[in-house]
Amino acid sequence: MSKSNGQDFINEVTTIGRIHHVNVVRLVGFCVEGSKWALIYDFMPNGSLDKFIFIEREKGIPLSWDKLYKIALGVGRGIKYLHEGDMQILHFDIKPHNILLDEDFTPKVSDFGLAKLYSTDESVVSLTAARGTLGYIAPELFYKNIGGVSHKADVYSFGMLLMEIVGKRRHVSVHEENLSEIYFPSWIYDKIKQGEAIEIGDAKEEDMKYILKIVIVALWCAQMKPMDRPSMSKALEMLEGDVELLQMPPKPTLYSHEMSAEDWENNPVEVPISSCNANITISLDGRSLNISTCRLSLVLSMDINALARQNEVPFLYRFYGIPREWN
């Protein structure tokens, strides 16, 4: 096991050993034998949430909207617990794959390899590099000018997870023929604001009370600036409350319009992304996006300023938050 992976192991044991909550996985024990290290958790017979919102729907085994709503509540309660202890715990990798389901489909927040403990006296956390899974990482981990890194980073990831529960698809999809539907949060926001009917798979009319509530809370959580997002406590309060009392937030965006070319040039992005396996190189007239992988992590390094000055990067600007061109 590498030094980095060994540190992740120690970090997870240290962090999870402090936690006792129905919506967080329980560490039973751990084993170390030479280079082989293992964490032992309670068995979760229903696996992870992503299986049910991305895969099982194709096999005809969907979860009811009542069940999905209860799962959303459980995840929110688990994160709220992490944020409100004597020592706050920032997870930094909230996503469907890291939400495990027991025999009763009670959700459990898992995988604390990227988690960070910090005192309740601290308002922001100091990080040497962004951490998390691309697509769920809060913007402030990239854009230093929109706010410090805090518990609001997990709130953003929770918002992305809620979007995927509702859409039963990844919130950024390269398979959508209609470009307006590629970024699901923006698409569904426009639908609600325009008073149009929201067609969500197998949802019935009686399910809309759950769907609309989850969507509005998700949109609040997915705001670009951390100061515009609710705390997990407030997000949970909105989820548990009456949908008629919820107000619509501003429309969420994929990248900060306040970023200048100089900001991009002076802030190269380096992001550890867990559980990915790919080797990709995209070249545009000598300017390239290089993605290299190792066994457990993927590091994304890009010359964003060079790519951003190209007019022909049809999908990169949507997925990675790169503007199509500079003014």
N, C-alpha and C positions, 0 to 999 in steps of 0.2 A: 504494500500500500504506500502511495506517495505521501510526502510530508503534508501536502495540501489536503489530500483525502483523509489523512490521519487527524488533521486539525478539525475537519468537518465532523468526524466521528466523535472526537472529544467534545466538540461544541454541542453536538446533539445530545450526548449523554448528560452533560452539565445542565443544558437548558430544560430538557424534557423531565429530568429528575425533580424539578421544582414544581411541576404542573400536576394538578389533580382537578379535572373537570370532565363532565360527561361528554362534552363535545371536543375533547382533545385526546389523542391516542395515549394509552397508558404504557409506560415503559416497564416491562416485566423484569428485564435483566439485559446483560450484554456479555459477550464472549470475546476473548483475545487469544489467538494461537498463532504465534509467529507473525506473518504478514496478513493473516486472515482475521478480520474483525467483524463482529456481527451484533446488531441490536435486536432484541427480542420484544415484540409487542403482542398484545392480545390479537387473536386471529379475527380478521374481518371477512366473514364469508361472502359478502356481496361486493368485495373488491372496491375499486375507486369510482368516483362519480363520473369521470369522463366516459367510462364504459357505457353508462346509461344515457348520457346526453349526446354522445357522438357515434356510438356503435350499436347499442342494443335497439335503438329506434328503428334501425334498418332490418332487424331480425324480428320485429313485431313484439318487443317486450318493453313497451314504454312505461314510465312511472306516471302515476296520476298527477295532475297539477296540484292537488292538495298535498300529495307526498313531496313534490318538488318544493312547494312553498315551505313545508316544515323543514326540509333539508336546508333551504336558504336561511331560515331562522336559526337553525342549529349551528351552522357555520358562523353566522354573525355573533351568536352568543359565545362561541369558542374564541373568536378573535377578540371580542370585547374583554373576555377574561384575561387573555394574554396582555392586553394593553393596560389593565387596571390593577395589577398586582403591586406589591411594594417595590419590586423591580419590574419595569415594563419589559415585555418581550416583543420585539418586532420580528415577524416571521420572514418577510421578504420573498416568499415564494408561494403565495396563495394562488391556487389554480385547481381545476377539477381533478387532475391527476393526484393531487396531494390531499384530497378529501376522501377518507375511507368510510365505508358503510358497514355497520354491523348487521346482525340477523334481522333486526327491526328497521333497518335503513336509517338508524340514528347516525348522523354525520360526525366524523372525528377529524379534526385538523391534524395533519401528520407532516413528517419530513422537516426537521428543524436544523438541517445542516447549514443553512444560510442565516439562521436566526441570530439576533443580536440583543443582548441585555443592556438596558440603560436605566439610569436612575430617574425617578419621577421628577427630580429637580431639574433635569435637563429638558430643554424644549426641542432641541435638534440633535441628530446623531452624526458623528463624524465617520465617513467612509473613505477608503482609499480608492475604491472602484465601485461601479454599479454592480448590483447583484440581483439575481432572479431569473425568470424565464421571459424571453422576448415576447411581447404581446401583453404581458401582465405587469411589467416594470413601470412604476410611477414615473412621470416625466421629469420630476425634480432630480432623479438620479442621473439624468443626462443634462438637463438645462439648469445650470446653477443660478440663473437670474430670476427664476420664478418662485423660489422658496427653498427653505432648508428641508433636509430629509428627517422625517419624524414618523409617528404612528399613522399619519395620513397616507403614507406609502402603501400600507396594508389595506387601507380603505379603498384606494384606487384599484388594487388587485381584486378586492372583493367585488367592486363594481363590474369589472370585466368578467368575473365568474358568474355574477347574476345575469349579465347579458347572454352568456352562453347557455345558462339554464333556460332562459326564455326562448332564445332562438334555436336551441338544440343544434347549434353549429358554432364553429369558432367565430369570434367577433370580427376577425378579418378573414375573408374568404377569397381565394384567387379563382374559385370555380364559378362565381356569380357572373352571368352574362351581362346583367344590368350593372354598370359601373357604380350607380348610386347605391347599390345594395352591398358593395364590397365591404364597407365599414359599417357593420350592423348598428352600433349606437347612433350614428348620424342618420341612418335610414329610418330607424324606428322613431327617433325624435321628430323628424319631419312628418311622419305619419300622424303622430299624436297631435302636434301643433296645428296641422291642417284639418284635424277632425276626421281623418280617413279611418276606415275600418282596418284593424290590424289582423292579418291572417297568419296565424302561427300554427302550422301543422295540423294536429288533430284536436286543437283547442275548441271547446264548446263555449256557448255564451256564458254559462255559469262559471267557466274557468277564468273569464276576463278580469274578475275582481282580483285574482291572484296575479295574473300577468301584468296588468296595469300598475299594480302596487310595486311589484318587483322591478319593472322597467323604470319607473320614476325614481326609485331609490338608487338603482344602478346608475342612472344618468347624473344624479347628484354626486355619487361616489367617483364617477369618472371625469370630473372636472379637471382641466389642465393644471390650474394652480392649487396647491395644497390648502391654501387659506379658504378656497371656495368649497372645499369638501366638508361634509359633516364628520364628526368623530364617529367611532364605531358605536358608541352608546346612542348617539342621535340617529344614526342610520338604522339601528335595531328598533328604536322607538318608532320610526316612520314605518318600518316593515310590519310592526305589530299593530299599528294604528289604523285609522279609517282612511281609505284611499281618497275619499272626497275632500279630506283636509290637506292633502298633499299639493304643494305648488310645483310647477314645472321649473327646472333649473335652466341656465343658459345652455345652448347647444354645445356638446362636447366636441373637441377637435383632436386630430392626431398629432399635431406638432405645434410648437409655439411660434406664432406669427411675429413675436417680438425678437426672435433670434436673428442676428445680422450675419452676414457672410464672415465677418471677423470673429464672431462668437463661435461659429462652427469650426473655423480654422484653428482657433486657440483651444478648442475643447474636443480633442479626438475621443471617440467612443470606444471603450473596451469593456465588454460585457460578458461575464461568465454565465453560460446558459446550461442548466442541468438537463440530463436525459435527452441529449440530441446526438445524432450520428450522421454527419454529412461532410463532404468536402466540395466546396463550391468556389469558383473564381469567375467573376463577371468583369470583363474588360471593356472600357469605352475610350478608344483613342488614347491608350496609355494610362488611363485613370481606372483604377480597379477597386472592386469590393471583394475582399478576401475573407473567407470563412474557413477556419481550420478547426479540427476537432481532436479531442483526446478521448479516452475511454468513458469518462464520466462528465466531461464538460466541453463546452464549445465557446471559443473566444471570438467575438466579432470585432474586427478592426477595419475601419474604413476611412478613406480620405473623403469625408463628407463634403467639404467645400468643393472639391473637384467634381464629385458626382452631381452635386446640386446645381452646378453651372451648366450641366448638360440638359438639353431639352428633351432628349429621348430616353427617359428612364421611366417607362410606363407604369411599373408597379412599385418600384423601390420607394418612391416618395410617399406612397400610401401606407406601405407596410412598416417602413422604418422611420417615418415621420420626416422624410426629406422633401423640402419644397421642390416643385417642378423646375422653377428657375428663379433667379434673383432679380429684383428690380434694378 
